[in-house]
Amino acid sequence: MDYSQTLNYLYTKLPMFSRIGAAAIKPDLTNTIALSEALGDPHKKFKSIHIAGTNGKGSCSHMLAAVFQSAGYKTGLHTSPHLKDFRERIKVNGAMCPEEFVVDFVQRTQKITTEIEPSFFELTVAMAFDYFAKEKVDIAIIETGLGGRLDSTNIIQPEISFITNIGLDHMNLLGDSLEKIAYEKAGIIKPGTAVVIGEVIKETKPVFEKAATEKEAPLIFAEEERFINEWTYTHQHLQVILADNKGHADTYECDLPGIYQLKNIRGVTEVLHQLKRQGWKIEHQHIAEGLKNVKRLTGLHGRWEKVKDNPTVILDVAHNVDGIKELASQLEHCTYNDLHIIIGMVKDKEVDSVLKLLPLTANYYFTQSNIARALPVKDLSEKASQAGLHGKSFNNVNDALKEVIDHSHKDDLVLICGSVFLVGEVIL
């Protein structure tokens, strides 16, 4: 198989969550363990950081990778899903793994794949671990795919665990309450290994305390250790002054300008503080350099990302209630002539709850991504109408975007959101 044939095999022959939803999820780690053993347990050959959470784990993973790269460490990064290129999921020092490696890996694992029939995610996690081991990375930042306890990434023994936050998402798989979801995310906590919690609420705090106590794992709540003193924002960057509980303050600039990144930066800097205490050579200048250049160093996209001027076009992968709440808050800090929102969602999200959070005064353009899980644009438009949102419908995001650009004022703001897959299909 060549590379395109290999991708076709991965996308069509293996159960893939982004394509078919919950049916792709395997409810245990049996396949992951079998794949790992067949490959010689590559996850045991490099050090790692494990990240879970409802929102922010992608941004935090890339921030951490950027800092470690700035500090001179050879850094692996595993995230999901990808926006445009499958290889975005597996990077070393910001560079995607080669096409040849993907082809070779799929061929090498053909026998065991035929025997155990892993999911797309199980096989790609094994691929990432195999690549990081072969590349002899100093550290790998490993983002969970979904949940934590039964996530395919949860065979690693990390240097530290990091849970960004807990919100209501994937409730059909993780549970119908914040406590149940927190329990699944807390499954990444390992015996004796410190865990940092980025944001905590009264429903989830006891869950983390119980899990950490049972595992005898040091538990650190970032918001009890670090405080946001001041911040400023533009469409290009975010500047924040963070103080610790001893009164020492540091100033950081981040090229991920979403205001919601303030909480992520607080959690990331606490994780780095804990790792420095463990002996990792991470200094202030490394953190400052990494946060200032996350996109350049790691290739992260789609987080309040300005991709065009006149009118201003912003991409954001927010797709659940908490994420859309943050976007609504961000919009309150923006100045514009008219607001245009292009939105498409997938079927298994809290669509009605999300739509109720969006501003009634915006101009709406309803659309859908090109995946089976996409909520049909007709259904989205009907649900939006019930929420008091009215607009036009389009079969794809780029037709919607062309309509907006052709009929908007140069001082207008265009926001494209609602689905990672929708953002990934934007062409400019």
C-alpha positions as CSV (number, residue, x, y, z in Angstrom):
1,M,0.0,0.0,0.0
2,D,1.1,3.6,-0.7
3,Y,0.3,6.4,1.8
4,S,-3.1,7.3,0.3
5,Q,-4.1,3.6,0.3
6,T,-2.9,3.3,3.9
7,L,-5.0,6.3,5.0
8,N,-8.0,4.8,3.2
9,Y,-7.5,1.6,5.1
10,L,-7.2,3.4,8.5
11,Y,-10.3,5.5,7.8
12,T,-12.6,2.9,6.3
13,K,-11.6,-0.5,7.6
14,L,-11.1,0.3,11.3
15,P,-13.9,1.5,13.6
16,M,-13.4,5.3,13.8
17,F,-15.2,7.4,16.5
18,S,-15.2,10.6,14.4
19,R,-17.0,8.6,11.6
20,I,-19.4,6.3,13.5
21,G,-19.5,7.5,17.0
22,A,-19.8,5.3,20.1
23,A,-19.8,2.1,18.1
24,A,-16.1,2.6,17.6
25,I,-15.3,2.6,21.3
26,K,-13.8,-0.5,22.8
27,P,-14.7,-0.7,26.6
28,D,-11.4,-2.0,27.8
29,L,-7.6,-1.9,27.2
30,T,-7.3,-5.4,25.9
31,N,-6.5,-4.5,22.3
32,T,-4.1,-1.7,23.3
33,I,-2.2,-4.0,25.6
34,A,-2.0,-6.7,22.9
35,L,-0.8,-4.2,20.3
36,S,1.8,-2.8,22.7
37,E,3.1,-6.3,23.6
38,A,3.4,-7.1,19.9
39,L,5.5,-4.0,19.4
40,G,7.8,-4.6,22.3
41,D,6.0,-2.2,24.8
42,P,7.2,1.0,23.2
43,H,5.4,3.1,25.8
44,K,7.9,1.9,28.4
45,K,10.8,3.3,26.4
46,F,10.1,7.1,26.9
47,K,9.0,9.4,29.6
48,S,5.6,11.1,29.3
49,I,3.0,13.5,30.6
50,H,-0.6,12.4,30.5
51,I,-3.4,14.9,29.9
52,A,-7.2,14.5,30.2
53,G,-10.1,16.9,30.5
54,T,-13.3,18.0,28.9
55,N,-11.9,21.2,27.3
56,G,-8.4,22.6,26.9
57,K,-6.4,19.4,26.8
58,G,-5.4,20.0,23.2
59,S,-4.2,23.6,23.9
60,C,-2.5,22.5,27.2
61,S,-0.7,19.6,25.4
62,H,0.7,21.9,22.7
63,M,1.7,24.5,25.3
64,L,3.6,21.9,27.3
65,A,5.3,20.6,24.1
66,A,6.3,24.1,23.1
67,V,7.9,24.7,26.5
68,F,9.8,21.4,26.5
69,Q,11.0,22.1,22.9
70,S,12.2,25.6,24.1
71,A,14.1,23.9,26.9
72,G,16.0,21.8,24.4
73,Y,14.2,18.5,25.0
74,K,13.3,16.2,22.1
75,T,9.6,16.2,22.5
76,G,6.9,13.9,21.3
77,L,3.3,15.1,21.0
78,H,0.2,12.9,20.6
79,T,-3.2,14.6,20.2
80,S,-6.5,14.0,18.5
81,P,-8.4,14.5,16.4
82,H,-6.5,16.1,13.5
83,L,-7.8,19.1,11.5
84,K,-6.4,18.4,8.0
85,D,-3.6,15.9,8.1
86,F,-3.7,12.5,9.9
87,R,0.0,13.0,10.9
88,E,-0.9,16.0,13.1
89,R,-1.7,13.3,15.7
90,I,2.0,12.2,16.0
91,K,4.7,14.9,16.1
92,V,8.3,15.2,17.3
93,N,9.6,18.7,17.9
94,G,6.6,20.0,16.0
95,A,7.3,17.9,12.9
96,M,4.7,15.4,11.8
97,C,5.8,11.8,11.5
98,P,6.8,10.8,7.9
99,E,4.3,9.3,5.5
100,E,6.7,6.4,5.1
101,F,6.5,5.6,8.8
102,V,2.7,5.4,8.7
103,V,2.8,3.0,5.8
104,D,5.5,0.9,7.4
105,F,3.7,0.7,10.7
106,V,0.4,-0.4,9.2
107,Q,2.2,-3.1,7.2
108,R,4.1,-4.3,10.2
109,T,1.0,-4.6,12.3
110,Q,-1.2,-6.2,9.7
111,K,-1.1,-9.6,11.2
112,I,-2.1,-8.6,14.7
113,T,-4.6,-6.1,13.4
114,T,-6.3,-8.9,11.5
115,E,-6.4,-11.0,14.6
116,I,-7.7,-8.5,17.2
117,E,-9.5,-6.0,15.0
118,P,-8.5,-2.8,16.9
119,S,-10.3,0.5,16.5
120,F,-8.8,3.4,14.5
121,F,-7.8,5.1,17.8
122,E,-6.3,2.0,19.4
123,L,-4.0,1.5,16.3
124,T,-3.0,5.2,16.0
125,V,-2.1,5.3,19.7
126,A,0.1,2.3,19.3
127,M,1.6,4.0,16.2
128,A,2.4,7.1,18.2
129,F,4.0,5.1,21.0
130,D,6.1,3.1,18.5
131,Y,7.2,6.3,16.8
132,F,8.2,8.1,20.0
133,A,10.2,5.0,21.1
134,K,12.0,4.8,17.7
135,E,12.8,8.5,17.8
136,K,14.1,8.2,21.4
137,V,12.2,11.3,22.6
138,D,13.2,12.8,26.0
139,I,9.5,13.3,26.8
140,A,6.2,12.7,25.1
141,I,3.0,14.8,25.8
142,I,0.1,12.3,25.6
143,E,-3.4,13.6,25.3
144,T,-6.3,11.2,26.0
145,G,-8.8,10.7,23.2
146,L,-11.9,10.3,25.3
147,G,-12.4,9.9,29.1
148,G,-9.3,8.5,30.8
149,R,-9.8,5.3,32.7
150,L,-10.4,3.2,29.6
151,D,-8.7,5.4,27.1
152,S,-6.2,3.6,24.9
153,T,-3.4,6.0,26.1
154,N,-3.9,4.9,29.7
155,I,-1.2,2.2,29.7
156,I,1.6,4.8,30.2
157,Q,3.3,5.5,33.5
158,P,3.7,9.3,33.3
159,E,6.0,11.7,35.1
160,I,2.8,13.6,36.1
161,S,-0.9,13.5,35.3
162,F,-2.9,16.7,34.3
163,I,-6.7,17.0,34.3
164,T,-7.7,20.3,32.8
165,N,-11.3,20.5,33.8
166,I,-14.6,18.6,33.8
167,G,-17.7,19.5,31.9
168,L,-20.8,17.8,30.4
169,D,-19.6,16.2,27.2
170,H,-19.8,12.6,25.7
171,M,-22.3,11.8,28.4
172,N,-23.6,8.8,26.4
173,L,-20.1,7.3,27.0
174,L,-18.8,8.8,30.2
175,G,-21.8,9.3,32.4
176,D,-24.7,11.7,32.8
177,S,-23.3,13.7,35.7
178,L,-20.1,15.8,36.4
179,E,-19.2,13.3,39.2
180,K,-19.3,10.3,36.8
181,I,-17.3,12.1,34.1
182,A,-14.8,13.2,36.7
183,Y,-14.4,9.5,37.8
184,E,-13.6,8.5,34.2
185,K,-11.0,11.3,33.8
186,A,-9.5,10.6,37.2
187,G,-8.7,7.1,35.9
188,I,-5.4,8.5,34.5
189,I,-4.2,9.1,38.1
190,K,-1.4,6.6,38.8
191,P,-0.1,5.3,42.1
192,G,2.4,7.7,43.7
193,T,2.4,10.0,40.7
194,A,1.4,13.6,41.2
195,V,-1.7,14.9,39.5
196,V,-2.5,18.6,38.7
197,I,-6.2,19.6,38.4
198,G,-6.5,22.8,36.2
199,E,-10.1,23.7,37.3
200,V,-12.2,22.2,40.0
201,I,-15.8,22.6,41.1
202,K,-17.7,21.4,44.1
203,E,-19.1,18.3,42.3
204,T,-15.7,17.1,41.1
205,K,-13.3,18.0,43.9
206,P,-14.3,15.0,46.1
207,V,-13.9,12.7,43.2
208,F,-10.3,13.7,42.6
209,E,-9.5,13.7,46.3
210,K,-10.8,10.1,46.6
211,A,-9.0,8.9,43.6
212,A,-5.7,10.5,44.6
213,T,-6.0,9.2,48.2
214,E,-6.6,5.7,46.9
215,K,-3.6,5.9,44.6
216,E,-1.5,7.7,47.2
217,A,-0.9,10.3,44.5
218,P,0.1,13.9,45.4
219,L,-2.9,16.1,44.4
220,I,-2.4,19.7,43.4
221,F,-5.2,22.1,42.5
222,A,-3.7,24.8,40.2
223,E,-6.2,27.5,41.2
224,E,-5.0,27.1,44.8
225,E,-1.4,27.6,43.8
226,R,-1.5,30.2,41.0
227,F,-3.6,33.4,40.6
228,I,-4.4,35.5,37.5
229,N,-3.5,39.1,38.5
230,E,-3.9,40.9,35.2
231,W,-4.4,40.1,31.6
232,T,-4.8,41.9,28.2
233,Y,-6.0,40.5,24.9
234,T,-5.9,41.1,21.2
235,H,-6.8,38.8,18.2
236,Q,-3.1,38.0,18.0
237,H,-2.0,37.3,21.6
238,L,-2.9,37.1,25.3
239,Q,-0.7,38.6,28.0
240,V,-1.1,37.5,31.6
241,I,0.5,38.2,35.0
242,L,0.4,35.1,37.1
243,A,1.3,35.1,40.8
244,D,2.0,32.1,43.1
245,N,0.7,31.8,46.6
246,K,4.0,33.1,47.9
247,G,3.5,36.4,46.1
248,H,6.0,35.9,43.3
249,A,4.6,37.0,39.9
250,D,5.6,36.3,36.3
251,T,4.4,37.8,33.0
252,Y,3.7,35.6,30.0
253,E,2.6,36.3,26.5
254,C,0.8,33.5,24.6
255,D,0.1,33.3,20.8
256,L,-3.2,31.5,21.6
257,P,-5.3,34.6,22.2
258,G,-8.5,33.0,23.4
259,I,-9.4,34.4,26.9
260,Y,-10.2,30.9,27.9
261,Q,-6.5,30.2,27.6
262,L,-5.9,32.0,30.9
263,K,-7.0,29.0,32.9
264,N,-5.0,26.7,30.6
265,I,-1.9,28.7,31.1
266,R,-2.4,28.6,34.9
267,G,-2.7,24.8,34.8
268,V,0.3,24.4,32.5
269,T,2.6,26.6,34.6
270,E,1.7,24.6,37.7
271,V,2.5,21.3,35.9
272,L,5.8,22.7,34.8
273,H,6.5,23.9,38.4
274,Q,5.9,20.4,39.7
275,L,8.1,18.9,37.0
276,K,10.9,21.3,37.8
277,R,10.7,20.1,41.4
278,Q,11.2,16.6,40.0
279,G,14.4,17.6,38.3
280,W,13.4,18.6,34.8
281,K,15.4,21.6,33.6
282,I,12.6,24.1,32.9
283,E,13.3,27.7,33.6
284,H,11.2,30.9,33.3
285,Q,12.7,31.8,29.9
286,H,11.8,28.4,28.5
287,I,8.2,28.8,29.7
288,A,8.0,32.4,28.3
289,E,9.5,31.3,25.0
290,G,7.3,28.3,24.6
291,L,4.0,30.1,25.4
292,K,4.8,32.9,23.1
293,N,5.4,30.5,20.2
294,V,3.0,27.6,20.6
295,K,1.7,27.8,17.1
296,R,5.1,28.1,15.5
297,L,6.7,25.4,17.5
298,T,3.9,22.8,17.5
299,G,1.6,23.7,14.6
300,L,-1.5,24.1,16.7
301,H,-4.5,25.6,14.9
302,G,-8.2,26.3,15.5
303,R,-8.1,28.0,18.9
304,W,-9.5,31.5,18.5
305,E,-7.3,31.7,15.4
306,K,-7.6,34.7,13.1
307,V,-7.2,33.5,9.6
308,K,-8.3,36.6,7.6
309,D,-8.7,40.4,7.9
310,N,-11.4,42.6,6.4
311,P,-13.6,41.0,7.6
312,T,-11.9,39.3,10.5
313,V,-12.4,35.6,10.3
314,I,-11.9,33.5,13.5
315,L,-11.7,29.7,13.7
316,D,-12.5,28.0,17.0
317,V,-13.0,24.3,17.6
318,A,-15.4,24.8,20.6
319,H,-18.1,22.3,20.4
320,N,-19.7,21.7,23.8
321,V,-21.5,23.7,26.4
322,D,-18.5,24.8,28.3
323,G,-16.5,25.6,25.2
324,I,-19.3,27.7,23.7
325,K,-19.8,29.5,27.0
326,E,-16.2,30.6,26.8
327,L,-16.7,31.7,23.2
328,A,-19.7,33.8,24.2
329,S,-17.6,35.4,26.9
330,Q,-14.9,36.1,24.4
331,L,-17.3,37.8,22.0
332,E,-18.2,40.3,24.7
333,H,-14.6,41.6,24.6
334,C,-14.7,42.0,20.8
335,T,-15.5,45.1,18.8
336,Y,-17.1,44.7,15.4
337,N,-19.6,46.2,13.0
338,D,-21.8,43.0,12.6
339,L,-21.3,39.5,13.9
340,H,-21.6,36.5,11.6
341,I,-21.5,32.9,13.1
342,I,-21.0,29.9,10.8
343,I,-21.8,26.8,12.8
344,G,-22.1,23.1,12.3
345,M,-22.2,20.3,15.0
346,V,-22.3,16.6,15.4
347,K,-25.3,14.6,16.4
348,D,-24.1,13.4,19.8
349,K,-23.5,16.8,21.4
350,E,-25.8,18.8,23.6
351,V,-27.0,20.8,20.5
352,D,-30.0,22.5,22.1
353,S,-28.0,23.6,25.1
354,V,-25.2,25.0,22.9
355,L,-27.6,27.0,20.7
356,K,-29.2,28.6,23.7
357,L,-25.8,30.1,24.6
358,L,-25.3,31.9,21.3
359,P,-26.1,35.6,20.9
360,L,-29.5,36.3,19.4
361,T,-28.3,39.4,17.4
362,A,-25.7,37.5,15.2
363,N,-26.2,36.6,11.6
364,Y,-26.3,32.8,11.3
365,Y,-25.1,30.4,8.6
366,F,-25.9,26.8,9.4
367,T,-23.9,24.0,7.8
368,Q,-22.4,20.6,8.4
369,S,-19.1,18.8,8.1
370,N,-18.5,15.9,5.7
371,I,-18.7,13.1,8.2
372,A,-21.5,10.6,9.0
373,R,-21.7,11.9,12.6
374,A,-22.5,15.4,11.4
375,L,-25.9,16.8,12.4
376,P,-27.8,17.4,9.1
377,V,-28.0,21.1,8.4
378,K,-31.8,20.9,8.1
379,D,-32.0,19.6,11.7
380,L,-29.5,22.2,13.0
381,S,-31.5,25.0,11.4
382,E,-34.7,23.8,13.0
383,K,-33.2,23.5,16.4
384,A,-31.6,26.9,16.0
385,S,-35.0,28.4,15.1
386,Q,-36.5,27.0,18.3
387,A,-33.7,28.8,20.2
388,G,-34.5,32.1,18.5
389,L,-31.5,31.9,16.1
390,H,-32.3,32.5,12.4
391,G,-30.2,32.5,9.3
392,K,-29.3,30.7,6.0
393,S,-28.4,27.1,5.4
394,F,-25.4,25.7,3.4
395,N,-24.3,22.2,2.5
396,N,-20.7,22.9,3.4
397,V,-18.7,25.4,5.4
398,N,-16.8,27.0,2.5
399,D,-20.0,27.9,0.7
400,A,-21.2,29.5,3.9
401,L,-17.9,31.4,4.3
402,K,-18.0,32.6,0.7
403,E,-21.5,34.0,1.3
404,V,-20.4,35.8,4.4
405,I,-17.2,37.3,2.8
406,D,-19.1,38.4,-0.3
407,H,-21.7,40.3,1.7
408,S,-20.0,41.5,4.8
409,H,-18.4,44.8,5.9
410,K,-14.6,45.0,6.4
411,D,-15.2,45.6,10.1
412,D,-17.4,42.6,10.6
413,L,-16.4,39.6,12.7
414,V,-16.9,36.1,11.3
415,L,-16.7,33.2,13.8
416,I,-16.6,29.6,12.6
417,C,-17.3,27.1,15.4
418,G,-19.3,24.1,16.6
419,S,-17.1,21.1,15.5
420,V,-13.5,20.2,15.1
421,F,-14.3,18.6,11.8
422,L,-16.1,21.7,10.5
423,V,-13.1,23.9,11.3
424,G,-10.8,21.4,9.6
425,E,-12.7,21.7,6.3
426,V,-12.3,25.5,6.1
427,I,-10.3,26.5,3.0
428,L,-8.9,30.1,2.8
